[in-house]
Amino acid sequence: PLLMHVDKNEVMYNDTKRFVVKARKAGVEVVLHESHDLFHVWHLFARYMPESKRSIKDIGTFVRNHIS
């Protein structure tokens, strides 16, 4: 399973969307979270941004749900 986080304004948006489509066609379970008004690698700023904290919590939940 894959968890993808992407912002609609970031440079990787279209690539991420294409990747998700291809992965799903190949039978891969993909969860895509699209944010708005953030920037590439916003996760690195969890100390300062609530959006980053939420994204990191989302990652933790995803991992726990798939390894238990």
Secondary structure, DSSP 8 states (H G I E B T S, - for coil): -EEEEEETTSTTHHHHHHHHHHHHHTT--EEEEEESS--TTGGGGTTT-HHHHHHHHHHHHHHHHHH-
